[in-house]
Amino acid sequence: MTVALTQRDGALAWQVADDGRGFDNRLAHSGSGLSNMTDRIVALGGELDIVSRPGAGTSVSGTLPLAEAQR
């Protein structure tokens, strides 16, 4: 498993990836866990991307805008 966390272009970016079983996105039923993650990130102005293929693992990555420092 790989976990990366960076700051770029005024946003917090992350990626969590593994080399597990993976799944076919077209056939996967979107459970409440994936829907809740997406809804919460989008509500904060961010983006979430889930990429997976059978036998090739899964990657969950996204971004969240950072608040500007108050002066």
PQR file of N, CA, C, O and H, with PARSE charges and radii, in Angstrom:
ATOM      1  N   MET A   1       0.843  -1.163   0.000 -0.4000 1.5000
ATOM      2  CA  MET A   1       0.000   0.000   0.000 -0.0000 2.0000
ATOM      3  C   MET A   1       0.892   1.231   0.000  0.5500 1.7000
ATOM      4  O   MET A   1       1.933   1.266   0.656 -0.5500 1.4000
ATOM      5  N   THR A   2       0.468   2.227  -0.742 -0.4000 1.5000
ATOM      6  CA  THR A   2       1.174   3.495  -0.819 -0.0000 2.0000
ATOM      7  C   THR A   2       0.226   4.611  -0.401  0.5500 1.7000
ATOM      8  O   THR A   2      -0.929   4.645  -0.824 -0.5500 1.4000
ATOM      9  H   THR A   2      -0.378   2.199  -1.275  0.4000 1.0000
ATOM     10  N   VAL A   3       0.717   5.514   0.425 -0.4000 1.5000
ATOM     11  CA  VAL A   3      -0.058   6.678   0.851 -0.0000 2.0000
ATOM     12  C   VAL A   3       0.782   7.915   0.569  0.5500 1.7000
ATOM     13  O   VAL A   3       1.937   7.995   0.986 -0.5500 1.4000
ATOM     14  H   VAL A   3       1.655   5.486   0.769  0.4000 1.0000
ATOM     15  N   ALA A   4       0.205   8.873  -0.134 -0.4000 1.5000
ATOM     16  CA  ALA A   4       0.918  10.119  -0.444 -0.0000 2.0000
ATOM     17  C   ALA A   4       0.028  11.302  -0.089  0.5500 1.7000
ATOM     18  O   ALA A   4      -1.178  11.282  -0.338 -0.5500 1.4000
ATOM     19  H   ALA A   4      -0.734   8.808  -0.473  0.4000 1.0000
ATOM     20  N   LEU A   5       0.625  12.316   0.488 -0.4000 1.5000
ATOM     21  CA  LEU A   5      -0.083  13.529   0.870 -0.0000 2.0000
ATOM     22  C   LEU A   5       0.791  14.711   0.479  0.5500 1.7000
ATOM     23  O   LEU A   5       1.942  14.804   0.907 -0.5500 1.4000
ATOM     24  H   LEU A   5       1.604  12.332   0.691  0.4000 1.0000
ATOM     25  N   THR A   6       0.253  15.609  -0.329 -0.4000 1.5000
ATOM     26  CA  THR A   6       1.026  16.757  -0.791 -0.0000 2.0000
ATOM     27  C   THR A   6       0.149  18.007  -0.808  0.5500 1.7000
ATOM     28  O   THR A   6      -1.075  17.940  -0.698 -0.5500 1.4000
ATOM     29  H   THR A   6      -0.681  15.533  -0.677  0.4000 1.0000
ATOM     30  N   GLN A   7       0.815  19.131  -0.949 -0.4000 1.5000
ATOM     31  CA  GLN A   7       0.125  20.401  -1.136 -0.0000 2.0000
ATOM     32  C   GLN A   7       0.541  20.939  -2.492  0.5500 1.7000
ATOM     33  O   GLN A   7       1.732  21.034  -2.786 -0.5500 1.4000
ATOM     34  H   GLN A   7       1.810  19.185  -1.038  0.4000 1.0000
ATOM     35  N   ARG A   8      -0.434  21.292  -3.323 -0.4000 1.5000
ATOM     36  CA  ARG A   8      -0.112  21.863  -4.630 -0.0000 2.0000
ATOM     37  C   ARG A   8      -1.259  22.740  -5.107  0.5500 1.7000
ATOM     38  O   ARG A   8      -2.431  22.428  -4.899 -0.5500 1.4000
ATOM     39  H   ARG A   8      -1.402  21.215  -3.084  0.4000 1.0000
ATOM     40  N   ASP A   9      -0.905  23.814  -5.735 -0.4000 1.5000
ATOM     41  CA  ASP A   9      -1.878  24.732  -6.326 -0.0000 2.0000
ATOM     42  C   ASP A   9      -2.988  25.119  -5.361  0.5500 1.7000
ATOM     43  O   ASP A   9      -4.156  25.168  -5.746 -0.5500 1.4000
ATOM     44  H   ASP A   9       0.047  24.067  -5.904  0.4000 1.0000
ATOM     45  N   GLY A  10      -2.631  25.396  -4.101 -0.4000 1.5000
ATOM     46  CA  GLY A  10      -3.612  25.844  -3.115 -0.0000 2.0000
ATOM     47  C   GLY A  10      -4.559  24.758  -2.641  0.5500 1.7000
ATOM     48  O   GLY A  10      -5.635  25.049  -2.118 -0.5500 1.4000
ATOM     49  H   GLY A  10      -1.683  25.356  -3.788  0.4000 1.0000
ATOM     50  N   ALA A  11      -4.161  23.504  -2.823 -0.4000 1.5000
ATOM     51  CA  ALA A  11      -5.026  22.395  -2.410 -0.0000 2.0000
ATOM     52  C   ALA A  11      -4.212  21.311  -1.725  0.5500 1.7000
ATOM     53  O   ALA A  11      -3.014  21.162  -1.967 -0.5500 1.4000
ATOM     54  H   ALA A  11      -3.287  23.267  -3.248  0.4000 1.0000
ATOM     55  N   LEU A  12      -4.874  20.571  -0.882 -0.4000 1.5000
ATOM     56  CA  LEU A  12      -4.311  19.379  -0.282 -0.0000 2.0000
ATOM     57  C   LEU A  12      -4.652  18.224  -1.219  0.5500 1.7000
ATOM     58  O   LEU A  12      -5.814  18.037  -1.579 -0.5500 1.4000
ATOM     59  H   LEU A  12      -5.847  20.693  -0.686  0.4000 1.0000
ATOM     60  N   ALA A  13      -3.654  17.460  -1.608 -0.4000 1.5000
ATOM     61  CA  ALA A  13      -3.867  16.335  -2.523 -0.0000 2.0000
ATOM     62  C   ALA A  13      -3.401  15.055  -1.857  0.5500 1.7000
ATOM     63  O   ALA A  13      -2.399  15.048  -1.143 -0.5500 1.4000
ATOM     64  H   ALA A  13      -2.710  17.611  -1.316  0.4000 1.0000
ATOM     65  N   TRP A  14      -4.127  13.973  -2.092 -0.4000 1.5000
ATOM     66  CA  TRP A  14      -3.737  12.696  -1.518 -0.0000 2.0000
ATOM     67  C   TRP A  14      -4.003  11.568  -2.490  0.5500 1.7000
ATOM     68  O   TRP A  14      -4.800  11.687  -3.420 -0.5500 1.4000
ATOM     69  H   TRP A  14      -4.941  13.979  -2.673  0.4000 1.0000
ATOM     70  N   GLN A  15      -3.305  10.465  -2.244 -0.4000 1.5000
ATOM     71  CA  GLN A  15      -3.541   9.241  -2.998 -0.0000 2.0000
ATOM     72  C   GLN A  15      -3.236   8.059  -2.087  0.5500 1.7000
ATOM     73  O   GLN A  15      -2.200   8.013  -1.424 -0.5500 1.4000
ATOM     74  H   GLN A  15      -2.657  10.368  -1.489  0.4000 1.0000
ATOM     75  N   VAL A  16      -4.154   7.115  -2.069 -0.4000 1.5000
ATOM     76  CA  VAL A  16      -3.963   5.849  -1.364 -0.0000 2.0000
ATOM     77  C   VAL A  16      -4.129   4.768  -2.417  0.5500 1.7000
ATOM     78  O   VAL A  16      -5.161   4.700  -3.084 -0.5500 1.4000
ATOM     79  H   VAL A  16      -4.996   7.153  -2.607  0.4000 1.0000
ATOM     80  N   ALA A  17      -3.123   3.927  -2.570 -0.4000 1.5000
ATOM     81  CA  ALA A  17      -3.156   2.906  -3.618 -0.0000 2.0000
ATOM     82  C   ALA A  17      -2.682   1.571  -3.060  0.5500 1.7000
ATOM     83  O   ALA A  17      -1.822   1.520  -2.181 -0.5500 1.4000
ATOM     84  H   ALA A  17      -2.284   3.982  -2.028  0.4000 1.0000
ATOM     85  N   ASP A  18      -3.251   0.500  -3.580 -0.4000 1.5000
ATOM     86  CA  ASP A  18      -2.801  -0.830  -3.198 -0.0000 2.0000
ATOM     87  C   ASP A  18      -2.682  -1.714  -4.432  0.5500 1.7000
ATOM     88  O   ASP A  18      -3.090  -1.337  -5.531 -0.5500 1.4000
ATOM     89  H   ASP A  18      -3.950   0.541  -4.294  0.4000 1.0000
ATOM     90  N   ASP A  19      -2.123  -2.880  -4.227 -0.4000 1.5000
ATOM     91  CA  ASP A  19      -1.981  -3.822  -5.335 -0.0000 2.0000
ATOM     92  C   ASP A  19      -2.857  -5.058  -5.089  0.5500 1.7000
ATOM     93  O   ASP A  19      -2.495  -6.177  -5.454 -0.5500 1.4000
ATOM     94  H   ASP A  19      -1.792  -3.186  -3.334  0.4000 1.0000
ATOM     95  N   GLY A  20      -4.005  -4.828  -4.468 -0.4000 1.5000
ATOM     96  CA  GLY A  20      -4.919  -5.913  -4.117 -0.0000 2.0000
ATOM     97  C   GLY A  20      -5.732  -6.433  -5.298  0.5500 1.7000
ATOM     98  O   GLY A  20      -5.337  -6.282  -6.454 -0.5500 1.4000
ATOM     99  H   GLY A  20      -4.299  -3.919  -4.172  0.4000 1.0000
ATOM    100  N   ARG A  21      -6.865  -7.042  -4.994 -0.4000 1.5000
ATOM    101  CA  ARG A  21      -7.713  -7.679  -6.004 -0.0000 2.0000
ATOM    102  C   ARG A  21      -8.300  -6.695  -7.001  0.5500 1.7000
ATOM    103  O   ARG A  21      -8.478  -7.023  -8.174 -0.5500 1.4000
ATOM    104  H   ARG A  21      -7.186  -7.164  -4.055  0.4000 1.0000
ATOM    105  N   GLY A  22      -8.599  -5.494  -6.540 -0.4000 1.5000
ATOM    106  CA  GLY A  22      -9.246  -4.525  -7.411 -0.0000 2.0000
ATOM    107  C   GLY A  22     -10.669  -4.937  -7.733  0.5500 1.7000
ATOM    108  O   GLY A  22     -11.149  -5.962  -7.249 -0.5500 1.4000
ATOM    109  H   GLY A  22      -8.455  -5.227  -5.587  0.4000 1.0000
ATOM    110  N   PHE A  23     -11.342  -4.141  -8.549 -0.4000 1.5000
ATOM    111  CA  PHE A  23     -12.711  -4.447  -8.952 -0.0000 2.0000
ATOM    112  C   PHE A  23     -13.017  -3.717 -10.245  0.5500 1.7000
ATOM    113  O   PHE A  23     -12.313  -2.783 -10.626 -0.5500 1.4000
ATOM    114  H   PHE A  23     -10.952  -3.309  -8.942  0.4000 1.0000
ATOM    115  N   ASP A  24     -14.055  -4.145 -10.903 -0.4000 1.5000
ATOM    116  CA  ASP A  24     -14.495  -3.516 -12.151 -0.0000 2.0000
ATOM    117  C   ASP A  24     -15.455  -2.392 -11.801  0.5500 1.7000
ATOM    118  O   ASP A  24     -16.559  -2.652 -11.323 -0.5500 1.4000
ATOM    119  H   ASP A  24     -14.627  -4.904 -10.593  0.4000 1.0000
ATOM    120  N   ASN A  25     -15.053  -1.140 -12.030 -0.4000 1.5000
ATOM    121  CA  ASN A  25     -15.883   0.021 -11.694 -0.0000 2.0000
ATOM    122  C   ASN A  25     -17.262  -0.039 -12.345  0.5500 1.7000
ATOM    123  O   ASN A  25     -18.242   0.431 -11.766 -0.5500 1.4000
ATOM    124  H   ASN A  25     -14.156  -0.928 -12.417  0.4000 1.0000
ATOM    125  N   ARG A  26     -17.339  -0.602 -13.520 -0.4000 1.5000
ATOM    126  CA  ARG A  26     -18.630  -0.663 -14.234 -0.0000 2.0000
ATOM    127  C   ARG A  26     -19.609  -1.620 -13.573  0.5500 1.7000
ATOM    128  O   ARG A  26     -20.822  -1.447 -13.686 -0.5500 1.4000
ATOM    129  H   ARG A  26     -16.543  -0.983 -13.990  0.4000 1.0000
ATOM    130  N   LEU A  27     -19.090  -2.628 -12.886 -0.4000 1.5000
ATOM    131  CA  LEU A  27     -19.949  -3.638 -12.277 -0.0000 2.0000
ATOM    132  C   LEU A  27     -20.124  -3.457 -10.771  0.5500 1.7000
ATOM    133  O   LEU A  27     -20.998  -4.080 -10.168 -0.5500 1.4000
ATOM    134  H   LEU A  27     -18.104  -2.769 -12.794  0.4000 1.0000
ATOM    135  N   ALA A  28     -19.314  -2.622 -10.174 -0.4000 1.5000
ATOM    136  CA  ALA A  28     -19.356  -2.435  -8.715 -0.0000 2.0000
ATOM    137  C   ALA A  28     -20.604  -1.665  -8.320  0.5500 1.7000
ATOM    138  O   ALA A  28     -20.994  -0.693  -8.966 -0.5500 1.4000
ATOM    139  H   ALA A  28     -18.604  -2.116 -10.664  0.4000 1.0000
ATOM    140  N   HIS A  29     -21.212  -2.124  -7.250 -0.4000 1.5000
ATOM    141  CA  HIS A  29     -22.357  -1.408  -6.689 -0.0000 2.0000
ATOM    142  C   HIS A  29     -21.821  -0.355  -5.745  0.5500 1.7000
ATOM    143  O   HIS A  29     -21.063  -0.664  -4.825 -0.5500 1.4000
ATOM    144  H   HIS A  29     -20.895  -2.914  -6.724  0.4000 1.0000
ATOM    145  N   SER A  30     -22.207   0.877  -5.967 -0.4000 1.5000
ATOM    146  CA  SER A  30     -21.733   1.974  -5.135 -0.0000 2.0000
ATOM    147  C   SER A  30     -22.438   1.911  -3.790  0.5500 1.7000
ATOM    148  O   SER A  30     -23.603   2.292  -3.673 -0.5500 1.4000
ATOM    149  H   SER A  30     -22.823   1.128  -6.714  0.4000 1.0000
ATOM    150  N   GLY A  31     -21.738   1.437  -2.788 -0.4000 1.5000
ATOM    151  CA  GLY A  31     -22.306   1.362  -1.447 -0.0000 2.0000
ATOM    152  C   GLY A  31     -22.297   2.723  -0.782  0.5500 1.7000
ATOM    153  O   GLY A  31     -21.798   3.700  -1.340 -0.5500 1.4000
ATOM    154  H   GLY A  31     -20.791   1.128  -2.882  0.4000 1.0000
ATOM    155  N   SER A  32     -22.851   2.775   0.407 -0.4000 1.5000
ATOM    156  CA  SER A  32     -22.935   4.053   1.098 -0.0000 2.0000
ATOM    157  C   SER A  32     -21.559   4.591   1.464  0.5500 1.7000
ATOM    158  O   SER A  32     -21.392   5.805   1.577 -0.5500 1.4000
ATOM    159  H   SER A  32     -23.256   1.982   0.860  0.4000 1.0000
ATOM    160  N   GLY A  33     -20.564   3.718   1.654 -0.4000 1.5000
ATOM    161  CA  GLY A  33     -19.217   4.190   2.002 -0.0000 2.0000
ATOM    162  C   GLY A  33     -18.607   5.037   0.910  0.5500 1.7000
ATOM    163  O   GLY A  33     -18.127   6.138   1.180 -0.5500 1.4000
ATOM    164  H   GLY A  33     -20.700   2.731   1.563  0.4000 1.0000
ATOM    165  N   LEU A  34     -18.615   4.547  -0.330 -0.4000 1.5000
ATOM    166  CA  LEU A  34     -18.065   5.316  -1.452 -0.0000 2.0000
ATOM    167  C   LEU A  34     -18.896   6.567  -1.713  0.5500 1.7000
ATOM    168  O   LEU A  34     -18.346   7.632  -1.995 -0.5500 1.4000
ATOM    169  H   LEU A  34     -19.005   3.653  -0.550  0.4000 1.0000
ATOM    170  N   SER A  35     -20.207   6.443  -1.622 -0.4000 1.5000
ATOM    171  CA  SER A  35     -21.072   7.610  -1.841 -0.0000 2.0000
ATOM    172  C   SER A  35     -20.848   8.669  -0.776  0.5500 1.7000
ATOM    173  O   SER A  35     -20.778   9.859  -1.085 -0.5500 1.4000
ATOM    174  H   SER A  35     -20.654   5.578  -1.393  0.4000 1.0000
ATOM    175  N   ASN A  36     -20.734   8.243   0.481 -0.4000 1.5000
ATOM    176  CA  ASN A  36     -20.500   9.203   1.567 -0.0000 2.0000
ATOM    177  C   ASN A  36     -19.171   9.915   1.408  0.5500 1.7000
ATOM    178  O   ASN A  36     -19.090  11.128   1.602 -0.5500 1.4000
ATOM    179  H   ASN A  36     -20.790   7.277   0.732  0.4000 1.0000
ATOM    180  N   MET A  37     -18.118   9.168   1.053 -0.4000 1.5000
ATOM    181  CA  MET A  37     -16.808   9.807   0.839 -0.0000 2.0000
ATOM    182  C   MET A  37     -16.908  10.862  -0.250  0.5500 1.7000
ATOM    183  O   MET A  37     -16.455  11.993  -0.072 -0.5500 1.4000
ATOM    184  H   MET A  37     -18.184   8.183   0.895  0.4000 1.0000
ATOM    185  N   THR A  38     -17.499  10.493  -1.369 -0.4000 1.5000
ATOM    186  CA  THR A  38     -17.625  11.430  -2.495 -0.0000 2.0000
ATOM    187  C   THR A  38     -18.446  12.641  -2.096  0.5500 1.7000
ATOM    188  O   THR A  38     -18.036  13.773  -2.353 -0.5500 1.4000
ATOM    189  H   THR A  38     -17.867   9.575  -1.513  0.4000 1.0000
ATOM    190  N   ASP A  39     -19.605  12.427  -1.467 -0.4000 1.5000
ATOM    191  CA  ASP A  39     -20.469  13.539  -1.057 -0.0000 2.0000
ATOM    192  C   ASP A  39     -19.765  14.511  -0.124  0.5500 1.7000
ATOM    193  O   ASP A  39     -19.909  15.725  -0.267 -0.5500 1.4000
ATOM    194  H   ASP A  39     -19.938  11.507  -1.258  0.4000 1.0000
ATOM    195  N   ARG A  40     -19.009  13.989   0.826 -0.4000 1.5000
ATOM    196  CA  ARG A  40     -18.337  14.856   1.799 -0.0000 2.0000
ATOM    197  C   ARG A  40     -17.216  15.667   1.167  0.5500 1.7000
ATOM    198  O   ARG A  40     -17.052  16.849   1.468 -0.5500 1.4000
ATOM    199  H   ARG A  40     -18.892  13.002   0.942  0.4000 1.0000
ATOM    200  N   ILE A  41     -16.453  15.040   0.302 -0.4000 1.5000
ATOM    201  CA  ILE A  41     -15.358  15.756  -0.366 -0.0000 2.0000
ATOM    202  C   ILE A  41     -15.912  16.833  -1.283  0.5500 1.7000
ATOM    203  O   ILE A  41     -15.417  17.960  -1.279 -0.5500 1.4000
ATOM    204  H   ILE A  41     -16.586  14.079   0.057  0.4000 1.0000
ATOM    205  N   VAL A  42     -16.926  16.508  -2.065 -0.4000 1.5000
ATOM    206  CA  VAL A  42     -17.527  17.470  -2.993 -0.0000 2.0000
ATOM    207  C   VAL A  42     -18.168  18.632  -2.220  0.5500 1.7000
ATOM    208  O   VAL A  42     -18.099  19.777  -2.668 -0.5500 1.4000
ATOM    209  H   VAL A  42     -17.328  15.592  -2.068  0.4000 1.0000
ATOM    210  N   ALA A  43     -18.781  18.354  -1.081 -0.4000 1.5000
ATOM    211  CA  ALA A  43     -19.406  19.409  -0.273 -0.0000 2.0000
ATOM    212  C   ALA A  43     -18.371  20.425   0.220  0.5500 1.7000
ATOM    213  O   ALA A  43     -18.706  21.580   0.483 -0.5500 1.4000
ATOM    214  H   ALA A  43     -18.836  17.424  -0.718  0.4000 1.0000
ATOM    215  N   LEU A  44     -17.121  19.995   0.341 -0.4000 1.5000
ATOM    216  CA  LEU A  44     -16.045  20.890   0.776 -0.0000 2.0000
ATOM    217  C   LEU A  44     -15.311  21.529  -0.399  0.5500 1.7000
ATOM    218  O   LEU A  44     -14.295  22.199  -0.211 -0.5500 1.4000
ATOM    219  H   LEU A  44     -16.848  19.057   0.127  0.4000 1.0000
ATOM    220  N   GLY A  45     -15.827  21.319  -1.611 -0.4000 1.5000
ATOM    221  CA  GLY A  45     -15.217  21.925  -2.794 -0.0000 2.0000
ATOM    222  C   GLY A  45     -14.106  21.094  -3.409  0.5500 1.7000
ATOM    223  O   GLY A  45     -13.355  21.588  -4.250 -0.5500 1.4000
ATOM    224  H   GLY A  45     -16.652  20.775  -1.763  0.4000 1.0000
ATOM    225  N   GLY A  46     -13.995  19.843  -3.001 -0.4000 1.5000
ATOM    226  CA  GLY A  46     -12.924  18.992  -3.500 -0.0000 2.0000
ATOM    227  C   GLY A  46     -13.374  18.018  -4.568  0.5500 1.7000
ATOM    228  O   GLY A  46     -14.501  18.066  -5.060 -0.5500 1.4000
ATOM    229  H   GLY A  46     -14.605  19.442  -2.318  0.4000 1.0000
ATOM    230  N   GLU A  47     -12.461  17.142  -4.904 -0.4000 1.5000
ATOM    231  CA  GLU A  47     -12.713  16.109  -5.921 -0.0000 2.0000
ATOM    232  C   GLU A  47     -12.199  14.780  -5.393  0.5500 1.7000
ATOM    233  O   GLU A  47     -11.226  14.736  -4.640 -0.5500 1.4000
ATOM    234  H   GLU A  47     -11.545  17.103  -4.504  0.4000 1.0000
ATOM    235  N   LEU A  48     -12.856  13.696  -5.793 -0.4000 1.5000
ATOM    236  CA  LEU A  48     -12.437  12.360  -5.406 -0.0000 2.0000
ATOM    237  C   LEU A  48     -12.456  11.480  -6.646  0.5500 1.7000
ATOM    238  O   LEU A  48     -13.399  11.521  -7.436 -0.5500 1.4000
ATOM    239  H   LEU A  48     -13.645  13.732  -6.405  0.4000 1.0000
ATOM    240  N   ASP A  49     -11.405  10.685  -6.806 -0.4000 1.5000
ATOM    241  CA  ASP A  49     -11.291   9.808  -7.973 -0.0000 2.0000
ATOM    242  C   ASP A  49     -10.932   8.405  -7.493  0.5500 1.7000
ATOM    243  O   ASP A  49      -9.970   8.221  -6.748 -0.5500 1.4000
ATOM    244  H   ASP A  49     -10.640  10.652  -6.164  0.4000 1.0000
ATOM    245  N   ILE A  50     -11.711   7.422  -7.924 -0.4000 1.5000
ATOM    246  CA  ILE A  50     -11.468   6.033  -7.557 -0.0000 2.0000
ATOM    247  C   ILE A  50     -11.213   5.256  -8.840  0.5500 1.7000
ATOM    248  O   ILE A  50     -12.059   5.213  -9.733 -0.5500 1.4000
ATOM    249  H   ILE A  50     -12.493   7.571  -8.530  0.4000 1.0000
ATOM    250  N   VAL A  51     -10.036   4.643  -8.921 -0.4000 1.5000
ATOM    251  CA  VAL A  51      -9.652   3.879 -10.107 -0.0000 2.0000
ATOM    252  C   VAL A  51      -9.302   2.467  -9.655  0.5500 1.7000
ATOM    253  O   VAL A  51      -8.511   2.276  -8.731 -0.5500 1.4000
ATOM    254  H   VAL A  51      -9.348   4.678  -8.195  0.4000 1.0000
ATOM    255  N   SER A  52      -9.899   1.485 -10.316 -0.4000 1.5000
ATOM    256  CA  SER A  52      -9.625   0.108  -9.967 -0.0000 2.0000
ATOM    257  C   SER A  52      -9.845  -0.786 -11.177  0.5500 1.7000
ATOM    258  O   SER A  52     -10.674  -0.505 -12.043 -0.5500 1.4000
ATOM    259  H   SER A  52     -10.542   1.641 -11.066  0.4000 1.0000
ATOM    260  N   ARG A  53      -9.077  -1.874 -11.210 -0.4000 1.5000
ATOM    261  CA  ARG A  53      -9.248  -2.897 -12.241 -0.0000 2.0000
ATOM    262  C   ARG A  53      -9.045  -4.249 -11.584  0.5500 1.7000
ATOM    263  O   ARG A  53      -8.181  -4.392 -10.718 -0.5500 1.4000
ATOM    264  H   ARG A  53      -8.404  -2.102 -10.506  0.4000 1.0000
ATOM    265  N   PRO A  54      -9.827  -5.242 -11.981 -0.5600 1.5000
ATOM    266  CA  PRO A  54      -9.631  -6.566 -11.406  0.2800 2.0000
ATOM    267  C   PRO A  54      -8.183  -7.029 -11.575  0.5500 1.7000
ATOM    268  O   PRO A  54      -7.624  -6.974 -12.671 -0.5500 1.4000
ATOM    269  N   GLY A  55      -7.594  -7.478 -10.489 -0.4000 1.5000
ATOM    270  CA  GLY A  55      -6.227  -7.968 -10.508 -0.0000 2.0000
ATOM    271  C   GLY A  55      -5.160  -6.893 -10.523  0.5500 1.7000
ATOM    272  O   GLY A  55      -3.971  -7.212 -10.545 -0.5500 1.4000
ATOM    273  H   GLY A  55      -8.048  -7.523  -9.599  0.4000 1.0000
ATOM    274  N   ALA A  56      -5.551  -5.625 -10.512 -0.4000 1.5000
ATOM    275  CA  ALA A  56      -4.572  -4.546 -10.631 -0.0000 2.0000
ATOM    276  C   ALA A  56      -4.642  -3.538  -9.481  0.5500 1.7000
ATOM    277  O   ALA A  56      -4.033  -2.472  -9.569 -0.5500 1.4000
ATOM    278  H   ALA A  56      -6.517  -5.366 -10.494  0.4000 1.0000
ATOM    279  N   GLY A  57      -5.359  -3.846  -8.421 -0.4000 1.5000
ATOM    280  CA  GLY A  57      -5.409  -2.943  -7.276 -0.0000 2.0000
ATOM    281  C   GLY A  57      -6.373  -1.782  -7.445  0.5500 1.7000
ATOM    282  O   GLY A  57      -7.113  -1.685  -8.424 -0.5500 1.4000
ATOM    283  H   GLY A  57      -5.853  -4.712  -8.349  0.4000 1.0000
ATOM    284  N   THR A  58      -6.333  -0.912  -6.458 -0.4000 1.5000
ATOM    285  CA  THR A  58      -7.237   0.231  -6.402 -0.0000 2.0000
ATOM    286  C   THR A  58      -6.472   1.471  -5.971  0.5500 1.7000
ATOM    287  O   THR A  58      -5.555   1.397  -5.153 -0.5500 1.4000
ATOM    288  H   THR A  58      -5.732  -0.990  -5.663  0.4000 1.0000
ATOM    289  N   SER A  59      -6.857   2.608  -6.528 -0.4000 1.5000
ATOM    290  CA  SER A  59      -6.288   3.894  -6.156 -0.0000 2.0000
ATOM    291  C   SER A  59      -7.421   4.861  -5.840  0.5500 1.7000
ATOM    292  O   SER A  59      -8.341   5.039  -6.638 -0.5500 1.4000
ATOM    293  H   SER A  59      -7.602   2.668  -7.193  0.4000 1.0000
ATOM    294  N   VAL A  60      -7.344   5.474  -4.680 -0.4000 1.5000
ATOM    295  CA  VAL A  60      -8.300   6.514  -4.291 -0.0000 2.0000
ATOM    296  C   VAL A  60      -7.490   7.788  -4.124  0.5500 1.7000
ATOM    297  O   VAL A  60      -6.581   7.852  -3.295 -0.5500 1.4000
ATOM    298  H   VAL A  60      -6.597   5.329  -4.031  0.4000 1.0000
ATOM    299  N   SER A  61      -7.821   8.802  -4.913 -0.4000 1.5000
ATOM    300  CA  SER A  61      -7.088  10.062  -4.830 -0.0000 2.0000
ATOM    301  C   SER A  61      -8.068  11.216  -4.840  0.5500 1.7000
ATOM    302  O   SER A  61      -9.222  11.071  -5.244 -0.5500 1.4000
ATOM    303  H   SER A  61      -8.559   8.750  -5.586  0.4000 1.0000
ATOM    304  N   GLY A  62      -7.596  12.350  -4.395 -0.4000 1.5000
ATOM    305  CA  GLY A  62      -8.470  13.507  -4.378 -0.0000 2.0000
ATOM    306  C   GLY A  62      -7.737  14.772  -3.986  0.5500 1.7000
ATOM    307  O   GLY A  62      -6.544  14.772  -3.684 -0.5500 1.4000
ATOM    308  H   GLY A  62      -6.658  12.468  -4.067  0.4000 1.0000
ATOM    309  N   THR A  63      -8.503  15.847  -4.003 -0.4000 1.5000
ATOM    310  CA  THR A  63      -7.985  17.149  -3.600 -0.0000 2.0000
ATOM    311  C   THR A  63      -9.035  17.879  -2.772  0.5500 1.7000
ATOM    312  O   THR A  63     -10.236  17.661  -2.930 -0.5500 1.4000
ATOM    313  H   THR A  63      -9.472  15.846  -4.247  0.4000 1.0000
ATOM    314  N   LEU A  64      -8.564  18.740  -1.896 -0.4000 1.5000
ATOM    315  CA  LEU A  64      -9.414  19.647  -1.112 -0.0000 2.0000
ATOM    316  C   LEU A  64      -8.757  21.008  -1.141  0.5500 1.7000
ATOM    317  O   LEU A  64      -7.559  21.122  -0.885 -0.5500 1.4000
ATOM    318  H   LEU A  64      -7.588  18.917  -1.767  0.4000 1.0000
ATOM    319  N   PRO A  65      -9.527  22.051  -1.451 -0.5600 1.5000
ATOM    320  CA  PRO A  65      -8.933  23.386  -1.439  0.2800 2.0000
ATOM    321  C   PRO A  65      -8.549  23.784  -0.003  0.5500 1.7000
ATOM    322  O   PRO A  65      -9.261  23.475   0.953 -0.5500 1.4000
ATOM    323  N   LEU A  66      -7.425  24.464   0.121 -0.4000 1.5000
ATOM    324  CA  LEU A  66      -6.973  24.951   1.418 -0.0000 2.0000
ATOM    325  C   LEU A  66      -7.510  26.345   1.644  0.5500 1.7000
ATOM    326  O   LEU A  66      -7.580  27.155   0.720 -0.5500 1.4000
ATOM    327  H   LEU A  66      -6.847  24.715  -0.655  0.4000 1.0000
ATOM    328  N   ALA A  67      -7.888  26.617   2.877 -0.4000 1.5000
ATOM    329  CA  ALA A  67      -8.355  27.964   3.227 -0.0000 2.0000
ATOM    330  C   ALA A  67      -7.162  28.900   3.229  0.5500 1.7000
ATOM    331  O   ALA A  67      -6.062  28.518   3.628 -0.5500 1.4000
ATOM    332  H   ALA A  67      -7.831  25.959   3.628  0.4000 1.0000
ATOM    333  N   GLU A  68      -7.382  30.108   2.787 -0.4000 1.5000
ATOM    334  CA  GLU A  68      -6.317  31.104   2.819 -0.0000 2.0000
ATOM    335  C   GLU A  68      -6.067  31.531   4.249  0.5500 1.7000
ATOM    336  O   GLU A  68      -7.005  31.642   5.039 -0.5500 1.4000
ATOM    337  H   GLU A  68      -8.275  30.418   2.462  0.4000 1.0000
ATOM    338  N   ALA A  69      -4.823  31.768   4.585 -0.4000 1.5000
ATOM    339  CA  ALA A  69      -4.482  32.220   5.923 -0.0000 2.0000
ATOM    340  C   ALA A  69      -5.074  33.599   6.170  0.5500 1.7000
ATOM    341  O   ALA A  69      -4.976  34.483   5.319 -0.5500 1.4000
ATOM    342  H   ALA A  69      -4.061  31.678   3.943  0.4000 1.0000
ATOM    343  N   GLN A  70      -5.685  33.780   7.330 -0.4000 1.5000
ATOM    344  CA  GLN A  70      -6.238  35.088   7.652 -0.0000 2.0000
ATOM    345  C   GLN A  70      -5.119  36.015   8.091  0.5500 1.7000
ATOM    346  O   GLN A  70      -4.169  35.598   8.754 -0.5500 1.4000
ATOM    347  H   GLN A  70      -5.763  33.062   8.021  0.4000 1.0000
ATOM    348  N   ARG A  71      -5.245  37.273   7.713 -0.4000 1.5000
ATOM    349  CA  ARG A  71      -4.214  38.255   8.049 -0.0000 2.0000
ATOM    350  C   ARG A  71      -4.604  39.024   9.265  0.5500 1.7000
ATOM    351  O   ARG A  71      -3.861  39.901   9.706 -0.5500 1.4000
ATOM    352  H   ARG A  71      -6.016  37.612   7.175  0.4000 1.0000
TER
END
